[in-house]
Amino acid sequence: MPAPDAPRAVKKAISLPPDLARFAIATAREDGKSLSAVVQDALRAYRLARLRGEYREVQGYWSERARATGVLTEQQLDRYLGSPD
């Protein structure tokens, strides 16, 4: 019997267009993985790409704010934030 806190897989049925299903099955065969593992990898990659995009948006926002206040270098940022030298 698995431990009570052990992660458990959740089964879900998904629908794929025929060309994408063929690609996923071929990828699983080529990589020696299950179809489930291929879909998991794809979702992890998608999630990572979204997080990176969100990070870039936040970084862009704060970079623009820094430029607007005249902060262009790390040294200027340290002085602006009152960081000890």
PEDABEL-V741461 format. One line per field, one symbol per residue. ss: DSSP state (H for helix, E for strand, L for the rest). psi: psi as a letter, one per 20 degrees, with the letter a starting at -180 (. if undefined). A space follows every 10 residues. Layout:
# PEDABEL-V741461
ss: ???
psi: ???
This chain:
# PEDABEL-V741461
ss: LLLLLLLLLL LLLLLLLHHH HHHHHHHHHH HLLLHHHHHH HHHHHHHHHH HHHHHHHHHH HHHHHHHHLL LLLHHHHHHH HLLLL
psi: pqqhjpqqqp pqpqpqqghh gggggggggh ikrrhghggg gghggggggg ggggghgggg ghgggghhjj oirhghgggh ikqq.
